[in-house]
Amino acid sequence: MAETSSIAMSKLFSDLTGQRVTFSEQQYPVSTTAKQIYSVYLIKPMDSTRVIKADVPLLTSFAGALIGLPLESIKERVAESRPNEALRDSLYEVMNIASRIVTLEYRAVFMGMYPSSIGLPTDALKTLRDPGSASYFNVMIDSYEGGAFSLLAPW
């Protein structure tokens, strides 16, 4: 899998959020205690599956920054018992735009987000369990929460 550089990923998300974002590539998965979200992409024309696994605080920071929310407002909205529609819609937009980093050679179609590995489509679960290619990043966002970000591809 041809991979997007950490510099290109930093630029994409910096341009998207209006904040300085730094993707720092790691040799191994980033240790995290944060809850994670799985985003699934279908790669066309070969119909393979790629998965982004990332910390919820990181993704909600991207989403909140996209719509101009400060960190404290994001935390309040995430803590609400009912999902905040504006933040949710922004999160989907962020993950849709992230399709640009999932593959360089082909077209990636954002298929959905999952709050856990339970319920993932079969191909995504296979990719998650035994990735043929994996890139791991520690991500920092000025004035927001950073976190772990992994890009996984099948054999």
BELWO-V762572 format. One record per helix or strand of 2 or more residues. SS is the DSSP state (h for helix, s for strand). FROM is the first residue (numbers start at 1). TO is the last residue. If there is no record, write none. Layout:
SS/FROM/TO + SS/FROM/TO
//
This chain:
h/6/17 + s/21/26 + s/36/44 + s/48/55 + h/56/66 + h/71/79 + h/85/97 + h/99/102 + s/107/114 + h/122/129 + s/133/141 + s/147/153
//
